[in-house]
């Protein structure tokens, strides 16, 4: 064994994963004294602590060709350790904020749709933590273990309105709203807050929760919310739609196109040329000017007046003054949506005329058929075809109007509980209607309550 030490030199790599053997500088006489065998060579390697990853084919080549083998020769090779994969987070929601620009060239495309809010439904699976792997240990040529590093776990915690299922390592939304990631937390916000006025930077908003805007909503923009909408500034000729309530600190200057629609209440500073509809009450701090306002319950102007426009309520209407000294026409309707009621009356009038025309066309058609049954020339045939066409078009119009009438529901409530309360003055040319009954105020009245009694509209001091 001592002789082999004089002949061979073993070189091990710095990472101890490779061992190669080479010949030392010795004489031919020394080499001739060595009777090398596989068993002797393996014993020599064992004494040198080369135990793992032996390359037996290389060893056989060394023994067979000794001392003329092509040295250095790799005689052992260890296994590298394989570190574990780090943990990961699989997301199940769409995090993109870009909007679909398909149809951008069409007239109907709204260029104010500049941002998509990532939203999720209540109970929706948001993400899953994928566990890290441990990795695989290696072994060097000395037989020593090379420990693998385990993968680092992915860090994500349940934030606001989010629950983590420890067993499945999945996150679920507790509410419907905007999903966000930050500071290794996943949150679902049921309130979307804008800390400035709406602009092209923000664009239109469509959110499945409550929207708060700490500024104004300029002309042309739209805000839709499944919850409430609270605006701390002014609404111009914009569109606000909420399934809950709408609150506007200043007011609306709608230019006859700006509108607010709320499933519950509308609370607002003032209304000027706006279109307002509330599923419950409209509460106005100051005045309503030349606007269309409809509430299924009450409309109350705490300190202001109602001048011009159309105002409809299922319950009470209260204001300081109604109308003005210029006798501006102002329409107040109780128990009926005034605009829908007007449309209903318009359709009923059209329907009556069409039915009358239909009868005349049928009579005329029958007369032509009886008079010219046997001697109908080409001119008569053209006349008959025109009559038939006119009759068919009239019948189509009749059916269309009947369908629209069936969908119209102008009723807002029971007129028996409705009343108008004027704290100061009601002026001439104010039209007050309870259901189908109408009265035009012909002079000034002070501090009155107007009600209906047995189909008669009464003014009570």
Secondary structure, 3 states (H helix, E strand, C coil): CHHHHHHEEEEECCCCCEEEEEECCCCHHHHHHCCCCHHHHHHHHHHCCCCCCECHHHHHHHHHHCCCCCCCEEEEECECCEECCCCEEEECCCCCCCCCCCCCCCCCCCCCCCCCCCEECCCCEEEEEECCCCEECEECCCCCEECCCCCCCCCCEECCCEEEECCCCEEEECCCEEEEEECCEEEEECEEEECCCCCCCCCCEEECCEEEECCCECCCCEEEECCCEEECCEECCCEEEECCCEEECCEEECCCCCEEEECCCEEECCEECCEEEECCCEEECCCEEEEEEEECCCEEECCCEEEEEEEEECCEEEECEECCCCCCCEEEEECECHHHHHHHHHHHHHHHHHHHHHHHHHHHHHHHHHHCCCCCCHHHHHHHHHHHHHHHHHHHHHHHHHHHHHHCCCECCCHHHCEEEEEEEECCCEEEEECCEEEECCCCEEEEEEEEECCEEEEEC
